[in-house]
Amino acid sequence: MEHFVVSARKYRPEAFKDVVGQQAITNTLLNAIDNNHLAQALLFTGPRGVGKTTCARILAKMINSDGNETGDEDFAFNIFELDAASNNSVDDIRSLTDQVRIPPQVGKYKVYIIDEVHMLSQAAFNAFLKTLEEPPKHCIFILATTEKHKIIPTILSRCQIFDFKRITVKDAKEYLKYIAGEQGITAEDDALHIIAQKADGAMRDALSIFDRVVSFSGKNLTRQAVTENLNVLDYETYFTSTDLILENKIPDLLLQFNNTLSKGFDGHHFIAGLASHFRDLLVSKTPETIALLEVGDQTKEKYLKQSQKASQEFLMQGIQLANDCDLKYKTSKNQRLLVELTLMQLASITHDGEKKNSKHYIIPASYFQKKGITPIPVNVPKKTENATPSAKAQTEPSETTDKKPATVNKTEDQGPPKIILKQNAKRQSGLTLSSIRAKKEHLIKQMDVVVDEENLPKEPFEEQDFIKAWNTYTEKLVSDGQHNLASILSIDVPKVKGTVAHLEFPNATNKVELERQQFKLLGYIRKELSNYDITLSITVNEVMEKKYAYTPQDKFEKLKEKNPNIDLLRKTFDLDV
């Protein structure tokens, strides 16, 4: 049996041009070698499997190469690799610093590659500082780590740092395609794309997954075989789920979710993948953002096709619902019910119910549609009521003008005034003080009284009659238990000029409170005096505020004005106010 070599070792790059996805770093190192501008301490940092150690080995070979070496020359005598995970003591570093002093026997440089350097102890770092800062001219240190934040700043400041980036899905897929061709393996584009996504930016992981899937499916690598072997949800699952959601098929959607769970997949994984699927559909709706869609060409066509079915509003709301479910999943006591409820909510977004279409009408719109009648909204525009007789006379009679809604008052109608309430656009809870106050203001603003002003009584009255009606209403408030409003009405005596009653209050709070209650007050006074032109004019006079006692000292001064002996009593017994 022939010895099998994993792809990660078999296809390890031998030159900088073979390194995948790190062109910026490899070009920098090549230029540094060509220009003799290479630092003596380098730090390679980045995620796992992106080529840090590989680039360190290639660099170590290149700086000792003069072009006359054979292909298998590796300069093993000049390259020293130290695993800091197992050699992290002070003694290991001291042994290394002792070797540094000896010049190379072959080549120009001795290269020390210290992998996982963040595993060195604090004492080992301190022992390494001096050598790293001033190494011999024949020595170069290359440090590699996945966790740069664990290295002490004094080490970082002595190194030239190279940050290796994650391998993109596109680069990883292209390299896997190259390796599949080298091994004579037929691979679907979507299959290689799933492997590249599963690797999560690590080329070594992508090659390990590739070997595993090849062992499972042989020389023909299909998308179905990859998804089955890697235990990942196929794109088709999410495409089917989205179609069921858009068609409002809740029973079929729940059955599909149950089938997904029966295959061993987690509900959390399913709902997170659905949110990502909605995101990809949203990206597919705009030509400028299609480049953000990291899928194969065949799958991209499916995304473009399905994105035409879903509106942007649906996708935004769907992402929000799926994301909320994702956040609540771990803390939920019934996780399956949470996902099922989210799926039902998603399937209800695009459901056009009768209530949704007829929110402007008292009777549902479907009733009028069946009867062939155009429904009339509750709120009637005012312009039909305020039209002048001359304007009405100029308009020619038509079928629509002859059939006016019964809610519109005509000038010749002799009935009582009709009240038309504007439609409420915002609902509030009635459990808080702020909501109760907002409700009062809301009712005041919404109440439009349509009256025939010419036929309303406008009897003359005297100021004494107005004050008498004012006091009677105040006494009525007291008997009804509304002491706060009664006290406000008692602050000032109205001064009547014509049909306007003028009032002055010490602060704006009294003014606002009376303005909220003025409709009932004016209704009572107008009826008592048979004059519907009466109005209120309320002003704030801050000077009046001094007349009212608010602090203990103010109260004492008021009492002293009425009885000067109060001050004598305070001084006699040394009382405090």
C-alpha positions as CSV (number, residue, x, y, z in Angstrom):
1,M,0.0,0.0,0.0
2,E,1.4,3.3,-1.1
3,H,1.9,5.9,1.6
4,F,-0.7,8.7,1.4
5,V,0.4,12.3,1.8
6,V,-2.4,14.8,2.7
7,S,-2.9,17.6,0.2
8,A,-1.9,20.2,2.7
9,R,1.6,18.8,2.7
10,K,1.7,17.5,-0.8
11,Y,0.8,20.9,-2.3
12,R,2.6,23.1,0.1
13,P,3.9,26.1,-1.9
14,E,7.6,26.0,-2.7
15,A,7.8,29.6,-3.9
16,F,6.1,32.9,-3.1
17,K,4.2,32.8,-6.4
18,D,2.4,29.6,-5.3
19,V,1.2,31.2,-2.0
20,V,-2.6,31.7,-2.2
21,G,-4.3,35.0,-1.2
22,Q,-1.2,36.8,0.3
23,Q,0.1,38.7,-2.7
24,A,0.7,41.9,-0.8
25,I,3.0,40.2,1.8
26,T,4.9,38.0,-0.7
27,N,5.6,41.0,-3.0
28,T,6.8,43.0,0.0
29,L,9.2,40.2,1.0
30,L,10.5,39.7,-2.6
31,N,11.2,43.4,-2.9
32,A,13.0,43.4,0.4
33,I,15.2,40.6,-0.7
34,D,16.0,42.2,-4.1
35,N,16.8,45.5,-2.5
36,N,18.7,44.1,0.5
37,H,16.2,45.8,2.8
38,L,15.2,42.8,4.9
39,A,14.7,43.3,8.7
40,Q,16.5,41.0,11.1
41,A,13.3,40.3,13.1
42,L,10.0,39.6,11.4
43,L,6.6,38.7,13.0
44,F,4.1,36.8,10.9
45,T,0.6,37.0,12.4
46,G,-2.9,35.9,11.2
47,P,-5.5,33.2,11.4
48,R,-4.6,29.5,11.2
49,G,-3.8,27.9,7.9
50,V,-3.2,31.0,5.8
51,G,0.5,30.4,5.1
52,K,2.6,32.0,7.9
53,T,5.0,29.1,8.4
54,T,5.1,28.3,4.7
55,C,6.1,31.9,3.9
56,A,8.7,31.7,6.7
57,R,10.3,28.6,5.2
58,I,10.3,30.0,1.6
59,L,11.9,33.2,2.9
60,A,14.6,31.3,4.8
61,K,15.5,29.4,1.6
62,M,15.5,32.5,-0.6
63,I,17.8,34.6,1.5
64,N,20.5,31.9,1.3
65,S,20.0,31.1,-2.4
66,D,22.5,32.4,-4.9
67,G,21.0,30.7,-8.0
68,N,23.5,27.8,-8.1
69,E,21.6,25.3,-5.9
70,T,19.9,22.1,-6.9
71,G,16.2,21.8,-6.8
72,D,16.1,19.8,-3.6
73,E,18.5,22.0,-1.7
74,D,16.8,23.0,1.6
75,F,19.7,24.6,3.6
76,A,18.7,22.4,6.5
77,F,21.9,23.4,8.4
78,N,20.9,27.1,8.3
79,I,17.2,26.9,9.2
80,F,16.2,26.2,12.7
81,E,12.5,25.7,13.6
82,L,11.4,26.0,17.2
83,D,7.9,25.2,18.5
84,A,7.3,27.6,21.3
85,A,4.3,25.6,22.5
86,S,6.6,22.9,23.8
87,N,9.9,24.9,24.2
88,N,8.7,27.9,26.1
89,S,11.0,28.0,29.1
90,V,13.9,30.3,29.8
91,D,16.4,27.5,29.3
92,D,15.1,26.9,25.8
93,I,15.6,30.5,24.9
94,R,19.1,30.6,26.5
95,S,20.1,27.6,24.4
96,L,18.8,29.4,21.3
97,T,20.8,32.6,22.1
98,D,23.9,30.5,22.6
99,Q,23.5,29.0,19.1
100,V,23.0,32.5,17.5
101,R,26.6,33.4,18.1
102,I,27.9,30.7,15.8
103,P,28.0,31.9,12.1
104,P,26.6,29.7,9.3
105,Q,28.8,27.0,7.7
106,V,26.9,27.2,4.4
107,G,25.2,30.3,3.0
108,K,25.0,33.8,4.4
109,Y,22.3,33.7,7.1
110,K,21.1,31.5,9.9
111,V,17.3,31.7,10.1
112,Y,15.4,30.9,13.3
113,I,11.6,30.2,12.8
114,I,9.8,30.3,16.1
115,D,6.2,29.0,15.7
116,E,3.4,29.8,18.1
117,V,5.6,32.4,19.8
118,H,2.8,33.7,22.0
119,M,3.2,30.5,24.0
120,L,6.5,31.7,25.5
121,S,6.5,32.4,29.2
122,Q,7.0,35.9,30.5
123,A,10.5,35.1,31.7
124,A,11.4,33.6,28.3
125,F,10.2,36.7,26.5
126,N,12.4,38.8,28.8
127,A,15.4,36.6,28.1
128,F,14.8,36.9,24.4
129,L,14.6,40.7,24.3
130,K,18.3,41.6,24.1
131,T,19.1,39.1,21.4
132,L,16.0,40.1,19.3
133,E,16.9,43.8,19.5
134,E,20.6,43.4,18.5
135,P,21.1,40.0,16.8
136,P,24.3,39.2,14.9
137,K,24.4,40.3,11.3
138,H,24.3,36.7,10.1
139,C,21.1,35.9,12.0
140,I,17.4,36.5,11.1
141,F,14.4,35.7,13.4
142,I,11.0,34.9,12.0
143,L,8.3,34.7,14.6
144,A,4.8,33.3,13.8
145,T,1.7,33.5,15.9
146,T,-2.1,33.4,15.6
147,E,-2.6,35.6,18.7
148,K,-0.6,38.8,18.4
149,H,-2.3,40.4,21.4
150,K,-0.6,37.9,23.8
151,I,2.9,39.0,22.8
152,I,4.3,41.7,25.1
153,P,4.7,45.2,23.5
154,T,8.5,45.2,23.9
155,I,8.7,42.2,21.6
156,L,6.3,43.7,19.1
157,S,8.3,47.0,18.9
158,R,11.5,45.1,17.9
159,C,9.8,43.3,15.0
160,Q,8.6,44.1,11.5
161,I,5.0,42.9,11.6
162,F,3.2,41.2,8.6
163,D,-0.5,40.7,9.1
164,F,-1.7,37.7,7.0
165,K,-5.4,37.9,5.9
166,R,-8.0,35.2,5.7
167,I,-8.2,33.4,2.4
168,T,-11.2,34.6,0.4
169,V,-13.8,32.0,-0.7
170,K,-13.0,32.8,-4.3
171,D,-9.2,32.2,-3.9
172,A,-9.7,29.0,-1.9
173,K,-12.2,27.7,-4.5
174,E,-9.8,28.4,-7.4
175,Y,-6.9,26.6,-5.6
176,L,-9.2,23.6,-4.9
177,K,-10.1,23.6,-8.5
178,Y,-6.4,23.5,-9.5
179,I,-5.7,20.6,-7.1
180,A,-8.8,18.7,-8.3
181,G,-7.4,19.0,-11.8
182,E,-4.0,17.8,-10.7
183,Q,-5.5,14.7,-9.1
184,G,-7.9,14.0,-12.0
185,I,-11.0,14.6,-9.9
186,T,-14.2,15.9,-11.5
187,A,-15.7,18.5,-9.1
188,E,-18.8,20.7,-9.4
189,D,-18.3,24.4,-8.9
190,D,-20.9,24.6,-6.1
191,A,-19.2,21.6,-4.3
192,L,-15.9,23.4,-4.2
193,H,-17.6,26.6,-3.1
194,I,-19.2,24.8,-0.1
195,I,-15.8,23.4,0.9
196,A,-14.2,26.9,0.6
197,Q,-17.0,28.4,2.8
198,K,-16.7,25.6,5.4
199,A,-13.0,26.3,5.7
200,D,-13.7,29.8,7.0
201,G,-10.7,31.5,5.5
202,A,-8.1,28.7,6.2
203,M,-6.5,27.1,3.2
204,R,-5.1,24.2,5.3
205,D,-8.7,23.4,6.5
206,A,-10.0,23.6,3.0
207,L,-7.5,21.0,1.8
208,S,-8.2,18.8,4.7
209,I,-12.0,18.9,4.0
210,F,-11.2,18.3,0.3
211,D,-9.3,15.1,1.2
212,R,-12.1,13.9,3.4
213,V,-14.9,14.5,0.8
214,V,-12.8,12.8,-1.9
215,S,-12.4,9.8,0.3
216,F,-16.2,9.7,0.6
217,S,-17.3,10.3,-2.9
218,G,-14.4,9.2,-5.1
219,K,-13.3,10.9,-8.3
220,N,-16.7,12.6,-8.8
221,L,-17.3,15.4,-6.4
222,T,-20.9,16.6,-6.4
223,R,-22.7,19.2,-4.3
224,Q,-25.0,16.6,-2.8
225,A,-22.1,14.5,-1.7
226,V,-20.3,17.5,-0.1
227,T,-23.4,18.6,1.8
228,E,-24.1,15.1,3.0
229,N,-20.6,14.5,4.2
230,L,-20.0,17.9,5.8
231,N,-23.5,17.8,7.5
232,V,-24.3,21.3,6.2
233,L,-27.7,22.5,5.0
234,D,-28.0,22.7,1.3
235,Y,-28.9,25.9,-0.5
236,E,-32.0,24.0,-1.8
237,T,-33.4,23.8,1.8
238,Y,-33.4,27.6,2.1
239,F,-34.7,28.2,-1.4
240,T,-37.6,25.8,-0.7
241,S,-38.3,27.4,2.7
242,T,-38.4,30.9,1.1
243,D,-40.8,29.8,-1.6
244,L,-43.1,28.4,1.1
245,I,-42.9,31.6,3.1
246,L,-43.7,33.7,0.1
247,E,-46.7,31.5,-0.7
248,N,-47.9,31.6,2.9
249,K,-47.9,27.8,3.2
250,I,-47.4,27.5,6.9
251,P,-48.2,23.7,7.2
252,D,-45.8,22.8,4.5
253,L,-43.2,25.1,6.1
254,L,-43.5,23.5,9.5
255,L,-43.2,20.0,7.9
256,Q,-40.1,21.0,6.1
257,F,-38.6,22.3,9.3
258,N,-39.5,19.0,11.1
259,N,-37.8,17.1,8.2
260,T,-34.6,19.3,8.7
261,L,-34.6,18.5,12.4
262,S,-35.0,14.7,11.7
263,K,-31.8,14.8,9.7
264,G,-29.8,15.9,12.8
265,F,-29.6,19.6,12.1
266,D,-29.9,22.2,14.9
267,G,-32.8,24.7,14.8
268,H,-30.4,27.4,15.7
269,H,-28.3,26.6,12.7
270,F,-31.4,26.5,10.5
271,I,-32.7,30.0,11.5
272,A,-29.2,31.6,11.3
273,G,-28.8,30.2,7.8
274,L,-32.3,31.5,6.8
275,A,-31.2,35.0,7.9
276,S,-28.1,34.7,5.8
277,H,-30.2,33.5,2.9
278,F,-32.5,36.6,3.2
279,R,-29.3,38.7,3.2
280,D,-28.1,37.1,0.0
281,L,-31.5,37.7,-1.6
282,L,-31.3,41.3,-0.6
283,V,-27.8,41.6,-2.1
284,S,-29.1,40.1,-5.3
285,K,-31.7,42.7,-5.9
286,T,-29.2,45.4,-6.7
287,P,-26.7,45.0,-9.6
288,E,-24.0,46.9,-7.7
289,T,-24.0,44.5,-4.7
290,I,-24.1,41.2,-6.6
291,A,-20.3,41.0,-6.1
292,L,-21.0,40.5,-2.4
293,L,-22.7,37.2,-3.2
294,E,-20.1,34.5,-2.5
295,V,-21.8,31.5,-4.2
296,G,-21.2,29.5,-7.4
297,D,-22.5,30.6,-10.8
298,Q,-25.4,28.1,-10.8
299,T,-26.5,29.1,-7.3
300,K,-26.2,32.8,-8.2
301,E,-28.7,32.3,-11.0
302,K,-31.2,30.9,-8.4
303,Y,-30.6,33.8,-6.1
304,L,-31.3,36.3,-8.8
305,K,-34.5,34.5,-9.8
306,Q,-35.9,34.2,-6.3
307,S,-34.9,37.8,-5.4
308,Q,-37.4,39.0,-8.0
309,K,-40.2,37.3,-6.1
310,A,-39.4,38.9,-2.7
311,S,-39.8,42.6,-2.0
312,Q,-37.2,44.6,-0.2
313,E,-39.6,45.3,2.6
314,F,-40.3,41.6,3.1
315,L,-36.6,40.8,3.2
316,M,-35.7,43.5,5.7
317,Q,-38.5,42.4,8.0
318,G,-37.6,38.7,7.5
319,I,-33.9,39.4,8.4
320,Q,-35.1,41.2,11.6
321,L,-37.4,38.4,12.7
322,A,-34.8,35.7,12.0
323,N,-32.1,37.7,13.8
324,D,-34.4,38.2,16.8
325,C,-35.0,34.4,16.9
326,D,-31.2,33.8,16.7
327,L,-30.6,36.1,19.7
328,K,-33.4,34.5,21.8
329,Y,-32.6,30.9,20.9
330,K,-30.1,30.1,23.6
331,T,-32.2,31.6,26.4
332,S,-35.5,30.0,25.2
333,K,-36.9,27.1,27.2
334,N,-38.8,25.8,24.2
335,Q,-36.4,26.4,21.3
336,R,-38.4,24.4,18.7
337,L,-41.5,26.4,19.4
338,L,-39.5,29.6,19.1
339,V,-38.3,28.7,15.6
340,E,-41.7,27.5,14.5
341,L,-43.3,30.7,15.7
342,T,-40.8,32.7,13.8
343,L,-41.5,30.7,10.6
344,M,-45.2,31.4,11.0
345,Q,-44.6,35.1,11.4
346,L,-42.4,35.1,8.3
347,A,-45.1,33.3,6.3
348,S,-47.6,35.9,7.5
349,I,-45.7,39.0,6.3
350,T,-47.0,38.8,2.7
351,H,-50.5,37.6,3.7
352,D,-53.0,40.2,2.4
353,G,-56.0,39.8,4.8
354,E,-59.3,41.5,4.6
355,K,-58.5,43.6,7.7
356,K,-55.3,44.9,6.1
357,N,-57.1,46.1,3.0
358,S,-60.0,47.7,4.7
359,K,-58.5,49.6,7.6
360,H,-60.0,53.0,6.4
361,Y,-63.6,51.7,6.4
362,I,-66.1,50.7,9.1
363,I,-67.4,48.0,6.8
364,P,-64.8,45.7,5.1
365,A,-64.0,46.7,1.5
366,S,-64.7,43.1,0.3
367,Y,-68.4,43.7,1.1
368,F,-68.5,46.7,-1.3
369,Q,-66.5,44.9,-3.9
370,K,-69.1,42.0,-4.0
371,K,-71.9,44.5,-4.3
372,G,-70.1,46.5,-7.0
373,I,-70.1,49.7,-4.8
374,T,-67.2,52.1,-4.2
375,P,-66.9,52.5,-0.4
376,I,-66.9,56.0,1.1
377,P,-64.2,56.7,3.8
378,V,-65.4,57.8,7.3
379,N,-63.5,61.1,7.3
380,V,-65.2,63.5,4.8
381,P,-63.1,66.3,3.4
382,K,-64.1,69.7,4.7
383,K,-63.9,71.5,1.3
384,T,-67.2,70.1,0.3
385,E,-68.9,71.7,3.3
386,N,-67.2,75.1,3.0
387,A,-68.0,75.7,-0.7
388,T,-69.7,78.9,-1.3
389,P,-73.2,79.0,-2.9
390,S,-71.8,80.8,-6.0
391,A,-69.2,78.0,-6.5
392,K,-71.9,75.4,-6.2
393,A,-74.1,77.2,-8.6
394,Q,-71.3,77.3,-11.2
395,T,-70.6,73.6,-11.1
396,E,-72.7,71.6,-13.5
397,P,-74.9,68.8,-11.9
398,S,-73.4,65.4,-12.4
399,E,-74.1,61.9,-11.2
400,T,-71.5,62.2,-8.5
401,T,-72.7,65.6,-7.1
402,D,-76.3,64.5,-7.0
403,K,-75.4,61.5,-4.8
404,K,-73.6,63.1,-1.9
405,P,-72.8,61.2,1.3
406,A,-75.3,61.6,4.1
407,T,-72.6,62.6,6.5
408,V,-72.1,66.0,4.7
409,N,-74.2,68.9,6.2
410,K,-76.0,71.1,3.7
411,T,-76.7,74.7,4.3
412,E,-80.4,74.3,4.1
413,D,-80.5,71.4,6.7
414,Q,-82.2,72.4,9.9
415,G,-81.1,69.5,12.0
416,P,-78.6,69.6,14.9
417,P,-74.9,70.1,14.2
418,K,-73.1,66.8,13.2
419,I,-69.7,65.8,14.5
420,I,-67.1,64.2,12.3
421,L,-64.2,62.5,14.0
422,K,-60.9,62.3,12.1
423,Q,-59.3,58.9,11.9
424,N,-56.9,57.9,14.6
425,A,-53.5,57.3,13.0
426,K,-51.6,56.3,16.2
427,R,-52.7,54.0,19.0
428,Q,-51.4,54.5,22.6
429,S,-51.7,52.6,25.8
430,G,-54.2,54.2,28.3
431,L,-52.3,53.0,31.4
432,T,-49.9,55.8,32.0
433,L,-50.4,59.5,32.9
434,S,-48.6,60.6,29.7
435,S,-50.9,58.5,27.6
436,I,-54.0,59.8,29.3
437,R,-52.8,63.4,28.7
438,A,-52.0,62.6,25.1
439,K,-55.4,61.0,24.7
440,K,-57.1,64.2,25.8
441,E,-55.1,66.3,23.5
442,H,-55.7,63.8,20.7
443,L,-59.5,64.0,21.1
444,I,-59.4,67.8,21.2
445,K,-57.4,68.0,18.0
446,Q,-59.5,65.4,16.2
447,M,-62.9,66.8,17.0
448,D,-64.1,69.0,14.1
449,V,-67.6,70.3,14.6
450,V,-69.4,71.1,11.4
451,V,-72.1,73.6,12.3
452,D,-74.5,76.0,10.5
453,E,-73.1,79.2,12.0
454,E,-75.8,81.5,10.5
455,N,-78.6,79.8,12.4
456,L,-76.9,79.6,15.8
457,P,-78.2,82.0,18.5
458,K,-76.1,85.1,19.3
459,E,-78.0,86.8,22.1
460,P,-76.4,89.8,23.8
461,F,-75.3,89.4,27.4
462,E,-73.7,91.4,30.2
463,E,-70.4,90.7,32.0
464,Q,-72.3,90.0,35.2
465,D,-74.3,87.3,33.4
466,F,-71.0,85.7,32.2
467,I,-69.5,85.7,35.7
468,K,-72.6,84.2,37.1
469,A,-72.5,81.3,34.6
470,W,-68.8,81.0,35.2
471,N,-69.3,80.6,39.0
472,T,-72.2,78.2,38.5
473,Y,-70.0,76.0,36.4
474,T,-67.2,76.2,39.0
475,E,-69.6,75.1,41.8
476,K,-70.8,72.2,39.5
477,L,-67.1,71.1,39.2
478,V,-66.7,71.1,43.0
479,S,-69.9,69.0,43.4
480,D,-68.5,66.6,40.8
481,G,-65.2,66.3,42.7
482,Q,-63.1,68.1,40.1
483,H,-61.4,70.4,42.7
484,N,-58.2,71.0,40.7
485,L,-60.0,72.5,37.7
486,A,-62.4,74.4,40.0
487,S,-59.4,76.0,41.8
488,I,-57.9,77.0,38.4
489,L,-61.2,78.7,37.4
490,S,-61.2,80.6,40.7
491,I,-57.7,82.1,40.2
492,D,-58.9,85.1,38.1
493,V,-62.3,86.8,37.4
494,P,-63.0,86.9,33.7
495,K,-63.0,90.3,32.0
496,V,-65.5,90.3,29.1
497,K,-64.9,92.5,26.0
498,G,-67.5,91.8,23.4
499,T,-67.8,88.0,23.1
500,V,-64.2,87.4,24.3
501,A,-63.5,86.5,28.0
502,H,-60.0,87.5,29.0
503,L,-58.2,85.6,31.8
504,E,-54.7,85.9,33.3
505,F,-52.9,83.0,35.0
506,P,-49.7,83.0,37.1
507,N,-48.1,80.1,35.1
508,A,-48.4,78.1,31.9
509,T,-49.6,75.0,33.6
510,N,-52.9,76.6,34.6
511,K,-53.3,77.8,31.0
512,V,-52.7,74.4,29.4
513,E,-55.1,72.6,31.8
514,L,-57.9,75.1,31.1
515,E,-57.3,74.9,27.4
516,R,-57.8,71.1,27.6
517,Q,-61.1,71.5,29.4
518,Q,-62.4,74.6,27.6
519,F,-64.8,72.8,25.2
520,K,-67.1,71.6,28.0
521,L,-66.8,75.0,29.8
522,L,-67.6,77.0,26.6
523,G,-70.4,74.6,25.7
524,Y,-72.1,75.2,29.1
525,I,-71.6,79.0,29.1
526,R,-72.7,79.4,25.4
527,K,-75.9,77.4,26.2
528,E,-76.6,79.4,29.3
529,L,-76.2,82.8,27.6
530,S,-77.6,81.7,24.2
531,N,-74.5,83.1,22.4
532,Y,-72.3,80.7,20.4
533,D,-69.7,83.4,19.6
534,I,-68.2,83.3,23.1
535,T,-64.4,82.5,23.2
536,L,-61.6,82.5,25.7
537,S,-58.4,84.5,25.6
538,I,-55.9,83.1,28.2
539,T,-52.5,84.8,28.9
540,V,-49.8,84.1,31.4
541,N,-48.7,86.9,33.9
542,E,-45.7,85.8,35.9
543,V,-46.1,88.8,38.2
544,M,-49.3,87.2,39.6
545,E,-47.3,84.2,40.8
546,K,-46.0,86.3,43.7
547,K,-49.5,86.6,45.0
548,Y,-49.6,82.9,45.7
549,A,-47.7,81.3,48.6
550,Y,-45.6,78.3,47.5
551,T,-42.7,78.1,50.0
552,P,-43.0,78.2,53.9
553,Q,-41.6,81.7,53.9
554,D,-44.2,82.9,51.4
555,K,-47.0,81.4,53.5
556,F,-45.6,83.1,56.6
557,E,-45.5,86.5,54.9
558,K,-49.1,86.1,53.8
559,L,-50.2,85.3,57.4
560,K,-48.2,88.3,58.7
561,E,-50.0,90.6,56.3
562,K,-53.3,89.4,57.7
563,N,-52.2,89.5,61.4
564,P,-48.9,91.3,62.3
565,N,-49.0,89.6,65.8
566,I,-47.8,86.4,64.1
567,D,-44.3,87.8,63.8
568,L,-44.4,88.8,67.5
569,L,-45.4,85.2,68.4
570,R,-42.5,83.8,66.3
571,K,-39.9,86.2,68.0
572,T,-41.3,85.5,71.5
573,F,-40.9,81.7,71.3
574,D,-38.0,81.8,68.8
575,L,-39.9,79.8,66.2
576,D,-38.5,78.7,62.9
577,V,-40.6,79.2,59.8
